[in-house]
Amino acid sequence: MVAQVDLDPQISLVDSVAVPICRFARAYRCRRLRELAAWGHDEVAKQTYLGLRAHLRVCWPGVIVDGRLAPANFSDLAVGEELVANVGGWVLADRNYGSPRLAEQLTAQEGWLLAPPRGARRSRQRPPPWLIGKRRRVETVIGQLTGRYHLKRVWARDAWHLWSRWLRKLCSHTMAVFLCQRAGLGSLRFADLITS
């Protein structure tokens, strides 16, 4: 399906999102996906959670081309190295993926990493607005996955059902992008598919 969607493989966006498997108060009694889940910290909710972390590589204009589910305590950088293996062009990422080792890996693949260095909170030099706009596209895709596709609601009780639901969500998102492009809409204007 990805082969039929119009995308620019030279611009990749990498980010991750927390996927809790149960509420924090019930985490010690929760038996769902215990073999996969781990403790992690959700920067958006500003709390500790038990669950997984979804890592995505999105090509411009918002097509998910690769995704991984990993335990919440896995390093973003370790999963990011897998996501960008054999990827050329520009890779835009947040500071969790900023590393000299990942930049060297991309340079060897004729690619470039644009990510603030780890530990740098607020730089005095702001990136250009066009770059911020491109970087926010991955956040739009993550917002669609959490809002429309309920990525953060994990009802699966075993790994097989979890992977099945995860893959269906990614395929459905790609199908919606395909239909938007064929209808002449913006690639991520899913609501307009019904109204137009």
C-alpha positions, 0 to 999 in steps of 0.5 A, spaced: 500 500 500 505 504 501 508 503 494 501 506 491 501 512 496 505 519 493 510 520 498 517 523 499 522 518 501 528 523 502 524 527 508 523 522 514 520 524 521 521 520 527 518 520 533 515 516 539 508 516 543 507 512 550 502 507 549 500 505 557 496 498 558 493 500 564 492 506 569 497 507 574 493 505 580 492 498 577 499 497 574 501 492 579 495 488 579 495 488 571 496 482 568 495 484 561 501 484 556 506 483 562 511 479 558 512 486 554 510 491 558 515 495 562 515 502 566 517 508 562 515 516 563 510 519 559 513 526 557 506 529 555 502 527 561 508 528 565 507 521 569 510 514 570 506 509 566 506 501 565 506 499 558 509 500 551 512 505 546 510 506 539 516 509 535 514 511 528 518 513 521 513 518 517 515 520 510 513 527 507 507 528 507 505 524 513 505 517 510 507 512 516 512 507 512 515 504 519 513 503 526 515 499 532 512 497 538 517 497 544 517 496 552 517 503 555 524 502 558 527 501 551 531 507 549 528 511 543 535 512 540 536 504 540 529 503 536 531 509 532 537 506 529 533 500 527 527 505 524 533 509 520 537 503 517 538 503 510 534 510 510 537 516 505 535 523 505 533 528 511 531 525 518 528 530 522 527 528 529 526 530 537 532 530 542 531 523 544 534 521 537 539 526 537 546 522 537 553 523 534 552 515 533 546 516 529 548 522 525 554 517 523 550 512 521 545 516 517 552 519 514 554 513 511 547 511 508 547 518 505 543 521 509 543 527 514 540 527 521 536 534 524 535 533 531 537 537 537 543 534 541 541 530 547 541 535 554 540 541 550 533 544 553 532 550 549 537 553 544 538 560 543 538 559 536 531 557 533 530 553 527 527 556 521 519 556 521 519 551 515 523 546 518 518 547 524 512 546 520 515 539 517 517 537 524 510 538 526 507 533 521 509 527 525 505 530 531 499 530 527 500 523 525 501 521 532 495 525 534 490 522 528 493 515 531 491 517 538 485 520 537 481 517 531 485 510 531 485 510 539 492 508 539 493 509 547 487 504 548 490 497 549 485 492 550 489 486 547 490 480 552 496 477 548 501 479 544 498 476 537 492 480 538 496 486 540 500 486 533 494 485 529 491 491 532 497 495 531 498 493 524 491 494 522 491 501 525 497 503 521 494 499 514 488 503 516 492 510 516 495 508 510 489 507 506 486 513 509 492 517 506 491 514 499 484 515 499 485 523 501 490 523 495 486 520 490 480 525 492 485 531 491 484 533 498 490 534 503 494 527 505 491 528 512 484 531 511 481 524 513 474 528 515 474 531 509 473 524 505 466 523 508 464 531 507 466 531 500 
